[in-house]
Amino acid sequence: MIFTYYIVCKGAVYWHFSSKHELFVHVLEKVYDEQIRALPAQMEHVLASEDPVHTFMQWLETQFLCLTEADGRAKLLLHFLVSELDADVR
């Protein structure tokens, strides 16, 4: 996954999003959509391999390794999901 970072002022953010909550939900939706679009091709690769079980295990391991990345994105996501009061967001 490739992230592009932009530096913007706080006012510019709140021009488009009424709260941190709304901004974070927007980011989650974008990441979710990206993952959903990528999943069919990833699973086709798994099923087309000579050893689908082993290939799936490798794919799954890469997914879990994302949770251990030092940049804290996964921790931020988990914190948001755990502390979110809106059941639809959770």
HTML snippet that shows the backbone in 3Dmol.js (N, CA, C, O; Angstrom):
<script src="https://3Dmol.org/build/3Dmol-min.js"></script>
<div id="view" style="width:600px;height:400px;position:relative"></div>
<script>
const pdb = `
ATOM      1  N   MET A   1       0.838  -1.155   0.000  1.00  0.00           N
ATOM      2  CA  MET A   1       0.000   0.000   0.000  1.00  0.00           C
ATOM      3  C   MET A   1       0.899   1.239   0.000  1.00  0.00           C
ATOM      4  O   MET A   1       1.877   1.306   0.744  1.00  0.00           O
ATOM      5  N   ILE A   2       0.564   2.192  -0.822  1.00  0.00           N
ATOM      6  CA  ILE A   2       1.350   3.412  -0.932  1.00  0.00           C
ATOM      7  C   ILE A   2       0.539   4.562  -0.356  1.00  0.00           C
ATOM      8  O   ILE A   2      -0.616   4.774  -0.726  1.00  0.00           O
ATOM      9  N   PHE A   3       1.157   5.296   0.550  1.00  0.00           N
ATOM     10  CA  PHE A   3       0.517   6.464   1.136  1.00  0.00           C
ATOM     11  C   PHE A   3       1.222   7.706   0.630  1.00  0.00           C
ATOM     12  O   PHE A   3       2.449   7.744   0.547  1.00  0.00           O
ATOM     13  N   THR A   4       0.454   8.707   0.298  1.00  0.00           N
ATOM     14  CA  THR A   4       0.999   9.995  -0.076  1.00  0.00           C
ATOM     15  C   THR A   4       0.679  10.960   1.054  1.00  0.00           C
ATOM     16  O   THR A   4      -0.471  11.077   1.477  1.00  0.00           O
ATOM     17  N   TYR A   5       1.678  11.633   1.526  1.00  0.00           N
ATOM     18  CA  TYR A   5       1.485  12.561   2.633  1.00  0.00           C
ATOM     19  C   TYR A   5       1.533  13.990   2.119  1.00  0.00           C
ATOM     20  O   TYR A   5       2.381  14.342   1.300  1.00  0.00           O
ATOM     21  N   TYR A   6       0.620  14.799   2.607  1.00  0.00           N
ATOM     22  CA  TYR A   6       0.576  16.204   2.249  1.00  0.00           C
ATOM     23  C   TYR A   6       0.641  17.011   3.538  1.00  0.00           C
ATOM     24  O   TYR A   6       0.147  16.578   4.579  1.00  0.00           O
ATOM     25  N   ILE A   7       1.241  18.157   3.461  1.00  0.00           N
ATOM     26  CA  ILE A   7       1.269  19.063   4.599  1.00  0.00           C
ATOM     27  C   ILE A   7       0.244  20.147   4.329  1.00  0.00           C
ATOM     28  O   ILE A   7       0.344  20.891   3.353  1.00  0.00           O
ATOM     29  N   VAL A   8      -0.748  20.226   5.213  1.00  0.00           N
ATOM     30  CA  VAL A   8      -1.804  21.224   5.076  1.00  0.00           C
ATOM     31  C   VAL A   8      -2.061  21.855   6.441  1.00  0.00           C
ATOM     32  O   VAL A   8      -1.730  21.279   7.478  1.00  0.00           O
ATOM     33  N   CYS A   9      -2.643  23.019   6.425  1.00  0.00           N
ATOM     34  CA  CYS A   9      -2.945  23.683   7.686  1.00  0.00           C
ATOM     35  C   CYS A   9      -4.247  23.117   8.267  1.00  0.00           C
ATOM     36  O   CYS A   9      -5.061  22.543   7.544  1.00  0.00           O
ATOM     37  N   LYS A  10      -4.424  23.283   9.539  1.00  0.00           N
ATOM     38  CA  LYS A  10      -5.593  22.773  10.253  1.00  0.00           C
ATOM     39  C   LYS A  10      -6.897  23.296   9.641  1.00  0.00           C
ATOM     40  O   LYS A  10      -7.870  22.551   9.523  1.00  0.00           O
ATOM     41  N   GLY A  11      -6.917  24.557   9.259  1.00  0.00           N
ATOM     42  CA  GLY A  11      -8.114  25.138   8.664  1.00  0.00           C
ATOM     43  C   GLY A  11      -8.522  24.441   7.377  1.00  0.00           C
ATOM     44  O   GLY A  11      -9.711  24.253   7.119  1.00  0.00           O
ATOM     45  N   ALA A  12      -7.542  24.058   6.567  1.00  0.00           N
ATOM     46  CA  ALA A  12      -7.839  23.367   5.311  1.00  0.00           C
ATOM     47  C   ALA A  12      -8.480  22.008   5.585  1.00  0.00           C
ATOM     48  O   ALA A  12      -9.379  21.583   4.859  1.00  0.00           O
ATOM     49  N   VAL A  13      -8.016  21.333   6.627  1.00  0.00           N
ATOM     50  CA  VAL A  13      -8.592  20.034   6.979  1.00  0.00           C
ATOM     51  C   VAL A  13     -10.041  20.214   7.408  1.00  0.00           C
ATOM     52  O   VAL A  13     -10.925  19.499   6.936  1.00  0.00           O
ATOM     53  N   TYR A  14     -10.287  21.168   8.302  1.00  0.00           N
ATOM     54  CA  TYR A  14     -11.644  21.366   8.803  1.00  0.00           C
ATOM     55  C   TYR A  14     -12.576  21.999   7.769  1.00  0.00           C
ATOM     56  O   TYR A  14     -13.791  22.011   7.968  1.00  0.00           O
ATOM     57  N   TRP A  15     -12.040  22.516   6.686  1.00  0.00           N
ATOM     58  CA  TRP A  15     -12.874  22.990   5.577  1.00  0.00           C
ATOM     59  C   TRP A  15     -13.587  21.792   4.940  1.00  0.00           C
ATOM     60  O   TRP A  15     -14.743  21.889   4.528  1.00  0.00           O
ATOM     61  N   HIS A  16     -12.875  20.666   4.867  1.00  0.00           N
ATOM     62  CA  HIS A  16     -13.412  19.467   4.227  1.00  0.00           C
ATOM     63  C   HIS A  16     -14.038  18.474   5.218  1.00  0.00           C
ATOM     64  O   HIS A  16     -14.918  17.698   4.844  1.00  0.00           O
ATOM     65  N   PHE A  17     -13.593  18.497   6.458  1.00  0.00           N
ATOM     66  CA  PHE A  17     -14.070  17.547   7.463  1.00  0.00           C
ATOM     67  C   PHE A  17     -14.458  18.316   8.715  1.00  0.00           C
ATOM     68  O   PHE A  17     -13.713  19.180   9.178  1.00  0.00           O
ATOM     69  N   SER A  18     -15.618  18.000   9.257  1.00  0.00           N
ATOM     70  CA  SER A  18     -16.108  18.750  10.414  1.00  0.00           C
ATOM     71  C   SER A  18     -15.446  18.341  11.722  1.00  0.00           C
ATOM     72  O   SER A  18     -15.552  19.047  12.724  1.00  0.00           O
ATOM     73  N   SER A  19     -14.753  17.183  11.711  1.00  0.00           N
ATOM     74  CA  SER A  19     -14.122  16.718  12.940  1.00  0.00           C
ATOM     75  C   SER A  19     -13.018  15.717  12.619  1.00  0.00           C
ATOM     76  O   SER A  19     -12.892  15.253  11.486  1.00  0.00           O
ATOM     77  N   LYS A  20     -12.225  15.395  13.631  1.00  0.00           N
ATOM     78  CA  LYS A  20     -11.207  14.356  13.460  1.00  0.00           C
ATOM     79  C   LYS A  20     -11.883  13.024  13.160  1.00  0.00           C
ATOM     80  O   LYS A  20     -11.391  12.225  12.364  1.00  0.00           O
ATOM     81  N   HIS A  21     -13.003  12.807  13.805  1.00  0.00           N
ATOM     82  CA  HIS A  21     -13.776  11.587  13.591  1.00  0.00           C
ATOM     83  C   HIS A  21     -14.139  11.433  12.109  1.00  0.00           C
ATOM     84  O   HIS A  21     -13.913  10.377  11.519  1.00  0.00           O
ATOM     85  N   GLU A  22     -14.689  12.465  11.526  1.00  0.00           N
ATOM     86  CA  GLU A  22     -15.088  12.420  10.118  1.00  0.00           C
ATOM     87  C   GLU A  22     -13.876  12.199   9.205  1.00  0.00           C
ATOM     88  O   GLU A  22     -13.953  11.435   8.243  1.00  0.00           O
ATOM     89  N   LEU A  23     -12.776  12.857   9.505  1.00  0.00           N
ATOM     90  CA  LEU A  23     -11.543  12.671   8.736  1.00  0.00           C
ATOM     91  C   LEU A  23     -11.074  11.231   8.825  1.00  0.00           C
ATOM     92  O   LEU A  23     -10.733  10.622   7.811  1.00  0.00           O
ATOM     93  N   PHE A  24     -11.054  10.685  10.028  1.00  0.00           N
ATOM     94  CA  PHE A  24     -10.559   9.327  10.204  1.00  0.00           C
ATOM     95  C   PHE A  24     -11.451   8.316   9.504  1.00  0.00           C
ATOM     96  O   PHE A  24     -10.951   7.372   8.891  1.00  0.00           O
ATOM     97  N   VAL A  25     -12.761   8.497   9.585  1.00  0.00           N
ATOM     98  CA  VAL A  25     -13.688   7.597   8.893  1.00  0.00           C
ATOM     99  C   VAL A  25     -13.449   7.667   7.387  1.00  0.00           C
ATOM    100  O   VAL A  25     -13.489   6.642   6.707  1.00  0.00           O
ATOM    101  N   HIS A  26     -13.203   8.851   6.869  1.00  0.00           N
ATOM    102  CA  HIS A  26     -12.924   9.012   5.438  1.00  0.00           C
ATOM    103  C   HIS A  26     -11.660   8.232   5.048  1.00  0.00           C
ATOM    104  O   HIS A  26     -11.642   7.536   4.033  1.00  0.00           O
ATOM    105  N   VAL A  27     -10.621   8.356   5.853  1.00  0.00           N
ATOM    106  CA  VAL A  27      -9.370   7.633   5.579  1.00  0.00           C
ATOM    107  C   VAL A  27      -9.623   6.131   5.629  1.00  0.00           C
ATOM    108  O   VAL A  27      -9.160   5.399   4.754  1.00  0.00           O
ATOM    109  N   LEU A  28     -10.349   5.662   6.641  1.00  0.00           N
ATOM    110  CA  LEU A  28     -10.659   4.234   6.743  1.00  0.00           C
ATOM    111  C   LEU A  28     -11.423   3.738   5.524  1.00  0.00           C
ATOM    112  O   LEU A  28     -11.139   2.657   5.009  1.00  0.00           O
ATOM    113  N   GLU A  29     -12.386   4.519   5.064  1.00  0.00           N
ATOM    114  CA  GLU A  29     -13.157   4.122   3.888  1.00  0.00           C
ATOM    115  C   GLU A  29     -12.262   3.991   2.657  1.00  0.00           C
ATOM    116  O   GLU A  29     -12.411   3.057   1.869  1.00  0.00           O
ATOM    117  N   LYS A  30     -11.344   4.922   2.500  1.00  0.00           N
ATOM    118  CA  LYS A  30     -10.422   4.874   1.350  1.00  0.00           C
ATOM    119  C   LYS A  30      -9.535   3.634   1.414  1.00  0.00           C
ATOM    120  O   LYS A  30      -9.362   2.940   0.412  1.00  0.00           O
ATOM    121  N   VAL A  31      -8.975   3.356   2.584  1.00  0.00           N
ATOM    122  CA  VAL A  31      -8.101   2.186   2.748  1.00  0.00           C
ATOM    123  C   VAL A  31      -8.912   0.903   2.539  1.00  0.00           C
ATOM    124  O   VAL A  31      -8.451  -0.027   1.877  1.00  0.00           O
ATOM    125  N   TYR A  32     -10.115   0.860   3.105  1.00  0.00           N
ATOM    126  CA  TYR A  32     -10.986  -0.307   2.946  1.00  0.00           C
ATOM    127  C   TYR A  32     -11.305  -0.542   1.466  1.00  0.00           C
ATOM    128  O   TYR A  32     -11.199  -1.669   0.982  1.00  0.00           O
ATOM    129  N   ASP A  33     -11.691   0.504   0.756  1.00  0.00           N
ATOM    130  CA  ASP A  33     -11.994   0.376  -0.674  1.00  0.00           C
ATOM    131  C   ASP A  33     -10.790  -0.144  -1.453  1.00  0.00           C
ATOM    132  O   ASP A  33     -10.930  -0.990  -2.336  1.00  0.00           O
ATOM    133  N   GLU A  34      -9.617   0.364  -1.122  1.00  0.00           N
ATOM    134  CA  GLU A  34      -8.390  -0.068  -1.788  1.00  0.00           C
ATOM    135  C   GLU A  34      -8.139  -1.553  -1.533  1.00  0.00           C
ATOM    136  O   GLU A  34      -7.778  -2.294  -2.447  1.00  0.00           O
ATOM    137  N   GLN A  35      -8.328  -1.975  -0.305  1.00  0.00           N
ATOM    138  CA  GLN A  35      -8.122  -3.383   0.047  1.00  0.00           C
ATOM    139  C   GLN A  35      -9.131  -4.284  -0.663  1.00  0.00           C
ATOM    140  O   GLN A  35      -8.772  -5.353  -1.157  1.00  0.00           O
ATOM    141  N   ILE A  36     -10.381  -3.855  -0.714  1.00  0.00           N
ATOM    142  CA  ILE A  36     -11.425  -4.650  -1.375  1.00  0.00           C
ATOM    143  C   ILE A  36     -11.128  -4.795  -2.868  1.00  0.00           C
ATOM    144  O   ILE A  36     -11.346  -5.861  -3.442  1.00  0.00           O
ATOM    145  N   ARG A  37     -10.635  -3.735  -3.493  1.00  0.00           N
ATOM    146  CA  ARG A  37     -10.295  -3.807  -4.927  1.00  0.00           C
ATOM    147  C   ARG A  37      -9.117  -4.747  -5.165  1.00  0.00           C
ATOM    148  O   ARG A  37      -9.076  -5.426  -6.191  1.00  0.00           O
ATOM    149  N   ALA A  38      -8.169  -4.800  -4.250  1.00  0.00           N
ATOM    150  CA  ALA A  38      -6.967  -5.612  -4.428  1.00  0.00           C
ATOM    151  C   ALA A  38      -7.195  -7.085  -4.101  1.00  0.00           C
ATOM    152  O   ALA A  38      -6.477  -7.942  -4.615  1.00  0.00           O
ATOM    153  N   LEU A  39      -8.160  -7.389  -3.276  1.00  0.00           N
ATOM    154  CA  LEU A  39      -8.352  -8.744  -2.773  1.00  0.00           C
ATOM    155  C   LEU A  39      -8.608  -9.797  -3.861  1.00  0.00           C
ATOM    156  O   LEU A  39      -7.990 -10.860  -3.801  1.00  0.00           O
ATOM    157  N   PRO A  40      -9.472  -9.568  -4.838  1.00  0.00           N
ATOM    158  CA  PRO A  40      -9.696 -10.608  -5.854  1.00  0.00           C
ATOM    159  C   PRO A  40      -8.416 -11.029  -6.582  1.00  0.00           C
ATOM    160  O   PRO A  40      -8.188 -12.222  -6.784  1.00  0.00           O
ATOM    161  N   ALA A  41      -7.597 -10.082  -6.971  1.00  0.00           N
ATOM    162  CA  ALA A  41      -6.344 -10.426  -7.665  1.00  0.00           C
ATOM    163  C   ALA A  41      -5.397 -11.179  -6.737  1.00  0.00           C
ATOM    164  O   ALA A  41      -4.706 -12.105  -7.163  1.00  0.00           O
ATOM    165  N   GLN A  42      -5.369 -10.779  -5.473  1.00  0.00           N
ATOM    166  CA  GLN A  42      -4.510 -11.470  -4.518  1.00  0.00           C
ATOM    167  C   GLN A  42      -4.961 -12.917  -4.331  1.00  0.00           C
ATOM    168  O   GLN A  42      -4.130 -13.823  -4.265  1.00  0.00           O
ATOM    169  N   MET A  43      -6.265 -13.135  -4.247  1.00  0.00           N
ATOM    170  CA  MET A  43      -6.774 -14.499  -4.069  1.00  0.00           C
ATOM    171  C   MET A  43      -6.614 -15.330  -5.342  1.00  0.00           C
ATOM    172  O   MET A  43      -6.390 -16.537  -5.263  1.00  0.00           O
ATOM    173  N   GLU A  44      -6.726 -14.707  -6.500  1.00  0.00           N
ATOM    174  CA  GLU A  44      -6.461 -15.425  -7.751  1.00  0.00           C
ATOM    175  C   GLU A  44      -5.024 -15.915  -7.775  1.00  0.00           C
ATOM    176  O   GLU A  44      -4.751 -17.040  -8.195  1.00  0.00           O
ATOM    177  N   HIS A  45      -4.106 -15.071  -7.325  1.00  0.00           N
ATOM    178  CA  HIS A  45      -2.697 -15.452  -7.242  1.00  0.00           C
ATOM    179  C   HIS A  45      -2.525 -16.644  -6.297  1.00  0.00           C
ATOM    180  O   HIS A  45      -1.796 -17.586  -6.607  1.00  0.00           O
ATOM    181  N   VAL A  46      -3.191 -16.597  -5.155  1.00  0.00           N
ATOM    182  CA  VAL A  46      -3.102 -17.697  -4.185  1.00  0.00           C
ATOM    183  C   VAL A  46      -3.621 -18.989  -4.801  1.00  0.00           C
ATOM    184  O   VAL A  46      -2.958 -20.024  -4.721  1.00  0.00           O
ATOM    185  N   LEU A  47      -4.799 -18.939  -5.414  1.00  0.00           N
ATOM    186  CA  LEU A  47      -5.414 -20.143  -5.962  1.00  0.00           C
ATOM    187  C   LEU A  47      -4.679 -20.694  -7.174  1.00  0.00           C
ATOM    188  O   LEU A  47      -4.740 -21.893  -7.445  1.00  0.00           O
ATOM    189  N   ALA A  48      -3.988 -19.830  -7.903  1.00  0.00           N
ATOM    190  CA  ALA A  48      -3.256 -20.276  -9.096  1.00  0.00           C
ATOM    191  C   ALA A  48      -1.878 -20.835  -8.760  1.00  0.00           C
ATOM    192  O   ALA A  48      -1.216 -21.400  -9.631  1.00  0.00           O
ATOM    193  N   SER A  49      -1.448 -20.693  -7.549  1.00  0.00           N
ATOM    194  CA  SER A  49      -0.106 -21.161  -7.183  1.00  0.00           C
ATOM    195  C   SER A  49      -0.077 -22.690  -7.085  1.00  0.00           C
ATOM    196  O   SER A  49      -1.118 -23.340  -6.991  1.00  0.00           O
ATOM    197  N   GLU A  50       1.126 -23.243  -7.109  1.00  0.00           N
ATOM    198  CA  GLU A  50       1.280 -24.695  -7.007  1.00  0.00           C
ATOM    199  C   GLU A  50       0.876 -25.216  -5.633  1.00  0.00           C
ATOM    200  O   GLU A  50       0.417 -26.350  -5.503  1.00  0.00           O
ATOM    201  N   ASP A  51       1.048 -24.390  -4.618  1.00  0.00           N
ATOM    202  CA  ASP A  51       0.693 -24.775  -3.248  1.00  0.00           C
ATOM    203  C   ASP A  51      -0.162 -23.661  -2.642  1.00  0.00           C
ATOM    204  O   ASP A  51       0.351 -22.798  -1.930  1.00  0.00           O
ATOM    205  N   PRO A  52      -1.472 -23.682  -2.927  1.00  0.00           N
ATOM    206  CA  PRO A  52      -2.343 -22.595  -2.467  1.00  0.00           C
ATOM    207  C   PRO A  52      -2.342 -22.401  -0.948  1.00  0.00           C
ATOM    208  O   PRO A  52      -2.426 -21.269  -0.471  1.00  0.00           O
ATOM    209  N   VAL A  53      -2.250 -23.479  -0.197  1.00  0.00           N
ATOM    210  CA  VAL A  53      -2.262 -23.352   1.259  1.00  0.00           C
ATOM    211  C   VAL A  53      -1.025 -22.588   1.730  1.00  0.00           C
ATOM    212  O   VAL A  53      -1.128 -21.673   2.547  1.00  0.00           O
ATOM    213  N   HIS A  54       0.136 -22.963   1.214  1.00  0.00           N
ATOM    214  CA  HIS A  54       1.378 -22.279   1.591  1.00  0.00           C
ATOM    215  C   HIS A  54       1.349 -20.818   1.129  1.00  0.00           C
ATOM    216  O   HIS A  54       1.745 -19.923   1.876  1.00  0.00           O
ATOM    217  N   THR A  55       0.887 -20.579  -0.082  1.00  0.00           N
ATOM    218  CA  THR A  55       0.817 -19.221  -0.610  1.00  0.00           C
ATOM    219  C   THR A  55      -0.155 -18.376   0.198  1.00  0.00           C
ATOM    220  O   THR A  55       0.107 -17.203   0.463  1.00  0.00           O
ATOM    221  N   PHE A  56      -1.275 -18.969   0.589  1.00  0.00           N
ATOM    222  CA  PHE A  56      -2.234 -18.248   1.427  1.00  0.00           C
ATOM    223  C   PHE A  56      -1.615 -17.905   2.777  1.00  0.00           C
ATOM    224  O   PHE A  56      -1.799 -16.797   3.280  1.00  0.00           O
ATOM    225  N   MET A  57      -0.889 -18.838   3.361  1.00  0.00           N
ATOM    226  CA  MET A  57      -0.245 -18.589   4.652  1.00  0.00           C
ATOM    227  C   MET A  57       0.767 -17.446   4.532  1.00  0.00           C
ATOM    228  O   MET A  57       0.873 -16.613   5.432  1.00  0.00           O
ATOM    229  N   GLN A  58       1.504 -17.407   3.432  1.00  0.00           N
ATOM    230  CA  GLN A  58       2.444 -16.306   3.201  1.00  0.00           C
ATOM    231  C   GLN A  58       1.694 -14.981   3.076  1.00  0.00           C
ATOM    232  O   GLN A  58       2.103 -13.970   3.647  1.00  0.00           O
ATOM    233  N   TRP A  59       0.603 -14.997   2.330  1.00  0.00           N
ATOM    234  CA  TRP A  59      -0.198 -13.780   2.157  1.00  0.00           C
ATOM    235  C   TRP A  59      -0.725 -13.303   3.505  1.00  0.00           C
ATOM    236  O   TRP A  59      -0.660 -12.117   3.827  1.00  0.00           O
ATOM    237  N   LEU A  60      -1.244 -14.241   4.283  1.00  0.00           N
ATOM    238  CA  LEU A  60      -1.782 -13.908   5.595  1.00  0.00           C
ATOM    239  C   LEU A  60      -0.696 -13.335   6.509  1.00  0.00           C
ATOM    240  O   LEU A  60      -0.943 -12.389   7.257  1.00  0.00           O
ATOM    241  N   GLU A  61       0.487 -13.903   6.444  1.00  0.00           N
ATOM    242  CA  GLU A  61       1.599 -13.394   7.250  1.00  0.00           C
ATOM    243  C   GLU A  61       1.935 -11.951   6.880  1.00  0.00           C
ATOM    244  O   GLU A  61       2.203 -11.139   7.765  1.00  0.00           O
ATOM    245  N   THR A  62       1.926 -11.623   5.604  1.00  0.00           N
ATOM    246  CA  THR A  62       2.214 -10.244   5.203  1.00  0.00           C
ATOM    247  C   THR A  62       1.137  -9.293   5.715  1.00  0.00           C
ATOM    248  O   THR A  62       1.428  -8.149   6.066  1.00  0.00           O
ATOM    249  N   GLN A  63      -0.112  -9.770   5.756  1.00  0.00           N
ATOM    250  CA  GLN A  63      -1.188  -8.941   6.280  1.00  0.00           C
ATOM    251  C   GLN A  63      -0.977  -8.642   7.764  1.00  0.00           C
ATOM    252  O   GLN A  63      -1.170  -7.511   8.212  1.00  0.00           O
ATOM    253  N   PHE A  64      -0.582  -9.659   8.517  1.00  0.00           N
ATOM    254  CA  PHE A  64      -0.345  -9.474   9.951  1.00  0.00           C
ATOM    255  C   PHE A  64       0.914  -8.658  10.221  1.00  0.00           C
ATOM    256  O   PHE A  64       0.977  -7.934  11.215  1.00  0.00           O
ATOM    257  N   LEU A  65       1.908  -8.763   9.358  1.00  0.00           N
ATOM    258  CA  LEU A  65       3.132  -7.977   9.545  1.00  0.00           C
ATOM    259  C   LEU A  65       2.842  -6.481   9.459  1.00  0.00           C
ATOM    260  O   LEU A  65       3.536  -5.676  10.079  1.00  0.00           O
ATOM    261  N   CYS A  66       1.832  -6.115   8.703  1.00  0.00           N
ATOM    262  CA  CYS A  66       1.445  -4.705   8.624  1.00  0.00           C
ATOM    263  C   CYS A  66       1.065  -4.161   9.997  1.00  0.00           C
ATOM    264  O   CYS A  66       1.228  -2.971  10.268  1.00  0.00           O
ATOM    265  N   LEU A  67       0.559  -5.037  10.859  1.00  0.00           N
ATOM    266  CA  LEU A  67       0.159  -4.608  12.203  1.00  0.00           C
ATOM    267  C   LEU A  67       1.355  -4.276  13.088  1.00  0.00           C
ATOM    268  O   LEU A  67       1.214  -3.582  14.095  1.00  0.00           O
ATOM    269  N   THR A  68       2.527  -4.770  12.714  1.00  0.00           N
ATOM    270  CA  THR A  68       3.704  -4.548  13.551  1.00  0.00           C
ATOM    271  C   THR A  68       4.599  -3.425  13.035  1.00  0.00           C
ATOM    272  O   THR A  68       5.648  -3.151  13.618  1.00  0.00           O
ATOM    273  N   GLU A  69       4.192  -2.779  11.951  1.00  0.00           N
ATOM    274  CA  GLU A  69       5.010  -1.700  11.407  1.00  0.00           C
ATOM    275  C   GLU A  69       5.188  -0.597  12.433  1.00  0.00           C
ATOM    276  O   GLU A  69       4.266  -0.275  13.183  1.00  0.00           O
ATOM    277  N   ALA A  70       6.358  -0.033  12.459  1.00  0.00           N
ATOM    278  CA  ALA A  70       6.739   0.935  13.495  1.00  0.00           C
ATOM    279  C   ALA A  70       6.065   2.300  13.346  1.00  0.00           C
ATOM    280  O   ALA A  70       6.128   3.115  14.266  1.00  0.00           O
ATOM    281  N   ASP A  71       5.429   2.560  12.217  1.00  0.00           N
ATOM    282  CA  ASP A  71       4.874   3.900  12.020  1.00  0.00           C
ATOM    283  C   ASP A  71       3.585   4.155  12.808  1.00  0.00           C
ATOM    284  O   ASP A  71       3.127   5.295  12.873  1.00  0.00           O
ATOM    285  N   GLY A  72       3.003   3.132  13.397  1.00  0.00           N
ATOM    286  CA  GLY A  72       1.865   3.327  14.280  1.00  0.00           C
ATOM    287  C   GLY A  72       0.502   3.377  13.622  1.00  0.00           C
ATOM    288  O   GLY A  72      -0.494   3.571  14.318  1.00  0.00           O
ATOM    289  N   ARG A  73       0.412   3.209  12.306  1.00  0.00           N
ATOM    290  CA  ARG A  73      -0.897   3.275  11.642  1.00  0.00           C
ATOM    291  C   ARG A  73      -1.857   2.222  12.170  1.00  0.00           C
ATOM    292  O   ARG A  73      -3.025   2.518  12.425  1.00  0.00           O
ATOM    293  N   ALA A  74      -1.377   0.999  12.337  1.00  0.00           N
ATOM    294  CA  ALA A  74      -2.251  -0.072  12.812  1.00  0.00           C
ATOM    295  C   ALA A  74      -2.724   0.201  14.234  1.00  0.00           C
ATOM    296  O   ALA A  74      -3.884  -0.050  14.562  1.00  0.00           O
ATOM    297  N   LYS A  75      -1.843   0.708  15.069  1.00  0.00           N
ATOM    298  CA  LYS A  75      -2.234   1.028  16.448  1.00  0.00           C
ATOM    299  C   LYS A  75      -3.284   2.130  16.464  1.00  0.00           C
ATOM    300  O   LYS A  75      -4.219   2.092  17.264  1.00  0.00           O
ATOM    301  N   LEU A  76      -3.131   3.098  15.591  1.00  0.00           N
ATOM    302  CA  LEU A  76      -4.119   4.174  15.503  1.00  0.00           C
ATOM    303  C   LEU A  76      -5.467   3.618  15.077  1.00  0.00           C
ATOM    304  O   LEU A  76      -6.499   3.985  15.639  1.00  0.00           O
ATOM    305  N   LEU A  77      -5.464   2.741  14.095  1.00  0.00           N
ATOM    306  CA  LEU A  77      -6.699   2.114  13.635  1.00  0.00           C
ATOM    307  C   LEU A  77      -7.357   1.331  14.765  1.00  0.00           C
ATOM    308  O   LEU A  77      -8.552   1.485  15.015  1.00  0.00           O
ATOM    309  N   LEU A  78      -6.589   0.501  15.440  1.00  0.00           N
ATOM    310  CA  LEU A  78      -7.155  -0.308  16.521  1.00  0.00           C
ATOM    311  C   LEU A  78      -7.686   0.566  17.650  1.00  0.00           C
ATOM    312  O   LEU A  78      -8.749   0.287  18.203  1.00  0.00           O
ATOM    313  N   HIS A  79      -6.956   1.616  17.992  1.00  0.00           N
ATOM    314  CA  HIS A  79      -7.420   2.535  19.037  1.00  0.00           C
ATOM    315  C   HIS A  79      -8.751   3.165  18.639  1.00  0.00           C
ATOM    316  O   HIS A  79      -9.674   3.245  19.449  1.00  0.00           O
ATOM    317  N   PHE A  80      -8.844   3.605  17.403  1.00  0.00           N
ATOM    318  CA  PHE A  80     -10.074   4.237  16.917  1.00  0.00           C
ATOM    319  C   PHE A  80     -11.237   3.256  16.977  1.00  0.00           C
ATOM    320  O   PHE A  80     -12.326   3.609  17.431  1.00  0.00           O
ATOM    321  N   LEU A  81     -11.012   2.027  16.522  1.00  0.00           N
ATOM    322  CA  LEU A  81     -12.090   1.050  16.492  1.00  0.00           C
ATOM    323  C   LEU A  81     -12.551   0.656  17.896  1.00  0.00           C
ATOM    324  O   LEU A  81     -13.744   0.466  18.133  1.00  0.00           O
ATOM    325  N   VAL A  82     -11.614   0.537  18.810  1.00  0.00           N
ATOM    326  CA  VAL A  82     -11.958   0.139  20.172  1.00  0.00           C
ATOM    327  C   VAL A  82     -12.681   1.264  20.902  1.00  0.00           C
ATOM    328  O   VAL A  82     -13.629   1.014  21.647  1.00  0.00           O
ATOM    329  N   SER A  83     -12.240   2.493  20.692  1.00  0.00           N
ATOM    330  CA  SER A  83     -12.813   3.607  21.448  1.00  0.00           C
ATOM    331  C   SER A  83     -14.024   4.240  20.762  1.00  0.00           C
ATOM    332  O   SER A  83     -14.688   5.093  21.353  1.00  0.00           O
ATOM    333  N   GLU A  84     -14.316   3.843  19.546  1.00  0.00           N
ATOM    334  CA  GLU A  84     -15.415   4.438  18.783  1.00  0.00           C
ATOM    335  C   GLU A  84     -16.761   4.092  19.401  1.00  0.00           C
ATOM    336  O   GLU A  84     -17.041   2.923  19.668  1.00  0.00           O
ATOM    337  N   LEU A  85     -17.584   5.089  19.627  1.00  0.00           N
ATOM    338  CA  LEU A  85     -18.900   4.880  20.214  1.00  0.00           C
ATOM    339  C   LEU A  85     -19.953   4.535  19.166  1.00  0.00           C
ATOM    340  O   LEU A  85     -20.948   3.881  19.479  1.00  0.00           O
ATOM    341  N   ASP A  86     -19.745   4.962  17.945  1.00  0.00           N
ATOM    342  CA  ASP A  86     -20.701   4.712  16.871  1.00  0.00           C
ATOM    343  C   ASP A  86     -20.580   3.257  16.418  1.00  0.00           C
ATOM    344  O   ASP A  86     -19.544   2.857  15.887  1.00  0.00           O
ATOM    345  N   ALA A  87     -21.634   2.465  16.626  1.00  0.00           N
ATOM    346  CA  ALA A  87     -21.608   1.038  16.298  1.00  0.00           C
ATOM    347  C   ALA A  87     -21.401   0.808  14.808  1.00  0.00           C
ATOM    348  O   ALA A  87     -20.772  -0.179  14.426  1.00  0.00           O
ATOM    349  N   ASP A  88     -21.919   1.698  13.949  1.00  0.00           N
ATOM    350  CA  ASP A  88     -21.738   1.536  12.508  1.00  0.00           C
ATOM    351  C   ASP A  88     -20.274   1.641  12.121  1.00  0.00           C
ATOM    352  O   ASP A  88     -19.819   0.939  11.218  1.00  0.00           O
ATOM    353  N   VAL A  89     -19.541   2.502  12.790  1.00  0.00           N
ATOM    354  CA  VAL A  89     -18.120   2.662  12.502  1.00  0.00           C
ATOM    355  C   VAL A  89     -17.352   1.439  12.989  1.00  0.00           C
ATOM    356  O   VAL A  89     -16.489   0.919  12.283  1.00  0.00           O
ATOM    357  N   ARG A  90     -17.675   0.977  14.215  1.00  0.00           N
ATOM    358  CA  ARG A  90     -17.020  -0.221  14.737  1.00  0.00           C
ATOM    359  C   ARG A  90     -17.288  -1.406  13.828  1.00  0.00           C
ATOM    360  O   ARG A  90     -16.819  -2.511  14.099  1.00  0.00           O
TER     361      ARG A  90
END
`;
const viewer = $3Dmol.createViewer("view");
viewer.addModel(pdb, "pdb");
viewer.setStyle({}, {cartoon: {color: "spectrum"}});
viewer.zoomTo();
viewer.render();
</script>
